[in-house]
């Protein structure tokens, strides 16, 4: 019999299972095991993340108030999440007042349908795209292609990924796993009419992409973008980028469709002064973004004359309902946590199976899409894809405590999993520890484990079902005798007496010293 009754509030829905790009087809340990064999990937990632880390440290170190900026960013985002509904309604009202149209999408499937319908209404069969995590999250490109609309990524790294029929592996630099030789081959195969003599010089590769995209900018009537920020106070949207392709997409087409996650709203226009300092320094290691585009609705005779804003939920309300986990919605997608994460640096982004890799992805993906949507859900392994070293917390510009969120998600996963071998083992251990006689017998039995140890005094391989533990760590062999048996022996008793005598002597010396000082 169900305990649900009319009027009982239901938990907000997660992103629907089987849609978009918020779930891989393998659990993280298996995927990471395969990615670790790719030596080229590890070299590419190591070189790129080291470079970005060094640049970030240089430019953040210039600011005497960097920590104050982080505190301000965190406070603004926390305030935003605390009153998100009213801010979104204010944003809708302001965008509408300035000639735009606002659509609300409960999930990725609904957002995809809205975008496709709007594009079809223009009569165009092509769209140019600004780099957008939200559209990647919902699988917009795949949906558009399925209805006969061709999307063209205009960000250089996104273009590389698209032409290679690949998946992004980094929030900021989606093609970070590719080197220049690989990119040259991708361009030779994927760009029509490219010079067959194209070499791997970065400037020449960029020129080839520029020539290919220039025609798209000049002839395509519809653009699709994401948004870094949406200002509730004014209805202003913002996109920051480094190449200028975004500026072309946001100003030249007749129709602009923006897909924005609902957590990207900010209360006031003045709040931008904080985030336009935090974001570029944390993401690209620059003092400011080369291109910062701001637009408010529609301006007659200037820029797109038909503007649509799609406010995307897709599990964000479910994350907001989590009293602890909602902190992850403060993320501004800078990728600083990826660049300092030892796990990400060695496995790459594809092992996470989601649009959002790295530490923040290990937190955000399970919250948006859930961890138990299917049997052996790959997302249930993501909270464990971390050493909990804390480097991500130190690097985050809005001070998201990612390690604590990962621990909370591990707790939630354990609670939701039901009866497992691990739970049964813990219950058995608790029973043994509650009864002294059982505990003593268990200690004696554990001594048999010494036969499994090597000459170094460590156990490298445990039998099932404990082999999962020894796969990734060594275990010290049990001691020849337990602490309790040692304590009960003559040697233990003598040691404890000596310790007690030494304590009394030290105490007496301290008292004598205090008397001399007082005298």
DAURHU-V496365 format. One record per helix or strand. SS is the DSSP state (H for helix, E for strand). FROM is the first residue (numbers start at 1). TO is the last residue. Records with the same first field share a line. If there is no record, write none. Layout:
BEGIN
SS->FROM-TO, FROM-TO
END
This chain:
BEGIN
H->28-35, 39-61, 66-82, 84-97, 108-122, 133-138, 140-146, 156-163, 180-190, 202-219, 245-251, 262-264, 269-283, 316-320, 325-330, 336-340, 342-347, 350-352, 358-369, 378-384, 391-395, 402-417, 421-434, 436-452, 467-470, 483-488, 490-518
E->101-105, 126-129, 150-153, 222-225, 229-231, 236-241, 255-261, 265-266, 291-296, 299-299, 302-302, 306-312, 458-459, 475-476
END
